[in-house]
Amino acid sequence: MDYASFLRTFVTTVIYTLFGVIVFGIAFLAIVKIAPFSIRKEIEADQNVALAILIGAVILGLSIIIAAVLHG
């Protein structure tokens, strides 16, 4: 494998990674804005485990969808 091919693959990977992180961040901020309560307060102060599990599931779901879209 030559250096130019490696560099092109590396740059493409970095671009897709940044795009995925940006899309994930926008989607997560949308979820936080839509919620009628403070997600941070509910999880940290009130120790709401059910909400933490739900947000974790949303994060995993978004990550799987973004990875599938970027993979092709």
C-alpha positions as CSV (number, residue, x, y, z in Angstrom):
1,M,0.0,0.0,0.0
2,D,1.5,3.3,-1.0
3,Y,1.5,6.5,1.1
4,A,-1.0,8.4,-1.0
5,S,-3.6,5.7,-0.7
6,F,-3.1,5.5,3.0
7,L,-3.3,9.3,3.4
8,R,-6.5,9.4,1.3
9,T,-8.1,6.7,3.4
10,F,-7.1,8.4,6.6
11,V,-8.5,11.8,5.6
12,T,-11.7,10.2,4.4
13,T,-12.1,8.3,7.8
14,V,-11.5,11.5,9.7
15,I,-14.0,13.4,7.7
16,Y,-16.7,10.7,8.1
17,T,-15.9,10.5,11.8
18,L,-16.4,14.3,12.3
19,F,-19.6,14.2,10.3
20,G,-21.0,11.3,12.4
21,V,-20.1,13.1,15.6
22,I,-21.7,16.3,14.5
23,V,-24.9,14.6,13.4
24,F,-25.0,12.7,16.7
25,G,-24.5,15.9,18.7
26,I,-27.3,17.7,16.8
27,A,-29.6,14.7,17.4
28,F,-28.8,14.6,21.1
29,L,-29.3,18.3,21.5
30,A,-32.7,18.0,19.8
31,I,-33.6,15.3,22.3
32,V,-32.5,17.5,25.2
33,K,-34.5,20.5,23.9
34,I,-37.6,18.4,23.3
35,A,-37.7,16.9,26.8
36,P,-40.1,18.9,29.1
37,F,-37.7,18.6,32.0
38,S,-34.0,18.8,32.7
39,I,-32.4,15.5,31.7
40,R,-29.2,16.4,33.6
41,K,-31.1,17.2,36.8
42,E,-33.2,14.1,36.6
43,I,-30.2,11.8,36.1
44,E,-27.7,13.5,38.4
45,A,-29.7,15.0,41.3
46,D,-32.8,12.7,41.3
47,Q,-30.9,9.5,40.4
48,N,-33.5,8.6,37.8
49,V,-32.0,5.2,36.6
50,A,-34.9,4.6,34.1
51,L,-34.2,7.9,32.3
52,A,-30.5,7.1,32.2
53,I,-31.2,3.7,30.6
54,L,-33.6,5.3,28.1
55,I,-31.0,8.0,27.1
56,G,-28.4,5.3,26.8
57,A,-30.6,3.3,24.5
58,V,-31.2,6.5,22.4
59,I,-27.5,7.1,22.2
60,L,-26.9,3.5,21.1
61,G,-29.7,3.7,18.5
62,L,-28.4,6.9,17.1
63,S,-24.9,5.6,16.9
64,I,-26.0,2.4,15.1
65,I,-28.1,4.4,12.6
66,I,-25.2,6.9,11.9
67,A,-22.7,4.1,11.5
68,A,-25.0,2.3,9.1
69,V,-25.5,5.4,7.0
70,L,-21.8,6.2,6.9
71,H,-20.8,2.6,6.1
72,G,-23.0,2.5,3.0
